[in-house]
Amino acid sequence: QVQLVESGGGLVQAGGSLRLSCAASGSIFNIVAMGWYRQAPGKQRELVAQSTTGSSNYYADSVKGRFTISRDNAKNTVYLQMNSLKPEDTAVYYCNTRSSWFRGSWGQGTQVTVSS
């Protein structure tokens, strides 16, 4: 199936912003659900944002009002705009489709580190 590559992570200070990109190897037009997940050290991977065709975007309570997921079908890319970053946002961030998530298939992710 479609291959996904995350990028855009880095080191930022609290209150700063980052935009993560998820580049797909093929068209994402027909992918119903695209999500951003994160996993912090010692914690389980969690869904933080999801774009689902025909539905409103989903956001975890911890990121509502700060993160925005979007798609650019022309570029076959999904973005995660992260504003007002907090140290607790520090994690490896992954993008994934519903089907790959179900099969436990993940890419390398991109590291986001927020300093206080």
C-alpha positions as CSV (number, residue, x, y, z in Angstrom):
1,Q,0.0,0.0,0.0
2,V,0.9,3.7,0.1
3,Q,4.3,4.5,1.7
4,L,4.5,7.5,4.1
5,V,7.5,9.6,5.1
6,E,7.3,12.0,8.0
7,S,9.4,15.2,8.2
8,G,9.5,18.6,9.7
9,G,10.3,17.8,13.3
10,G,13.0,19.6,15.3
11,L,13.8,21.4,18.5
12,V,11.8,24.4,19.5
13,Q,11.1,26.4,22.6
14,A,7.8,26.3,24.4
15,G,5.3,28.5,22.7
16,G,6.9,27.9,19.3
17,S,5.5,26.3,16.2
18,L,6.3,23.5,13.8
19,R,4.7,22.1,10.7
20,L,5.0,18.4,10.1
21,S,4.7,16.9,6.7
22,C,3.7,13.4,5.7
23,A,4.6,12.7,2.1
24,A,2.8,9.7,0.4
25,S,4.1,7.6,-2.4
26,G,0.8,7.7,-4.1
27,S,-2.5,9.6,-4.2
28,I,-4.2,10.1,-0.9
29,F,-7.4,11.2,-2.5
30,N,-9.0,7.9,-1.8
31,I,-7.6,7.3,1.6
32,V,-10.5,7.9,3.9
33,A,-8.7,8.4,7.2
34,M,-5.2,9.9,7.7
35,G,-4.0,10.4,11.2
36,W,-1.1,11.8,13.1
37,Y,0.1,9.9,16.1
38,R,2.8,10.5,18.7
39,Q,4.7,8.4,21.2
40,A,6.6,10.0,24.0
41,P,9.3,8.1,26.1
42,G,7.6,5.7,28.5
43,K,4.2,6.3,27.0
44,Q,1.9,4.5,24.6
45,R,1.4,5.8,21.1
46,E,-1.7,8.0,20.9
47,L,-3.8,9.5,18.1
48,V,-3.5,13.3,18.2
49,A,-5.3,14.3,15.0
50,Q,-7.2,12.6,12.2
51,S,-8.6,13.7,8.9
52,T,-11.5,11.6,7.7
53,T,-13.3,12.1,4.4
54,G,-16.9,13.2,5.0
55,S,-16.3,13.9,8.7
56,S,-15.0,16.7,10.9
57,N,-11.4,16.5,11.9
58,Y,-10.6,14.7,15.2
59,Y,-8.2,16.1,17.8
60,A,-7.2,14.8,21.1
61,D,-8.2,17.0,23.9
62,S,-4.6,17.7,24.8
63,V,-4.0,19.4,21.4
64,K,-7.4,21.0,20.6
65,G,-7.0,24.6,19.6
66,R,-3.3,24.2,19.0
67,F,-2.9,21.6,16.3
68,T,-4.4,21.5,12.8
69,I,-4.4,18.6,10.4
70,S,-4.8,19.3,6.7
71,R,-4.4,17.6,3.3
72,D,-2.9,18.7,0.1
73,N,-4.1,16.2,-2.4
74,A,-2.1,17.8,-5.3
75,K,1.1,17.2,-3.3
76,N,0.0,13.9,-1.8
77,T,0.9,15.3,1.5
78,V,-0.8,15.5,4.9
79,Y,0.3,18.3,7.3
80,L,0.2,18.8,11.0
81,Q,0.5,22.4,12.0
82,M,1.5,22.7,15.7
83,N,1.3,26.0,17.5
84,S,1.8,27.0,21.1
85,L,3.9,23.9,21.7
86,K,4.5,22.6,25.2
87,P,7.2,20.4,26.6
88,E,4.6,17.7,27.0
89,D,4.3,17.6,23.2
90,T,7.7,16.2,23.0
91,A,7.5,12.9,21.2
92,V,8.1,11.0,17.9
93,Y,5.3,11.9,15.6
94,Y,4.0,9.5,13.0
95,C,1.4,9.7,10.2
96,N,-0.6,6.6,9.2
97,T,-3.6,5.4,7.4
98,R,-6.4,3.5,9.1
99,S,-5.4,0.2,7.4
100,S,-1.7,0.4,8.2
101,W,-2.5,1.3,11.8
102,F,-4.7,-1.7,12.0
103,R,-1.8,-3.9,10.8
104,G,0.7,-2.3,13.1
105,S,2.7,-0.9,10.2
106,W,4.6,2.4,10.9
107,G,7.2,4.6,9.4
108,Q,10.2,6.1,11.0
109,G,8.4,9.1,12.4
110,T,9.9,12.5,13.1
111,Q,11.2,13.8,16.4
112,V,9.6,16.8,18.0
113,T,11.4,18.2,21.1
114,V,10.0,21.2,22.9
115,S,12.2,22.8,25.5
116,S,10.9,24.8,28.4
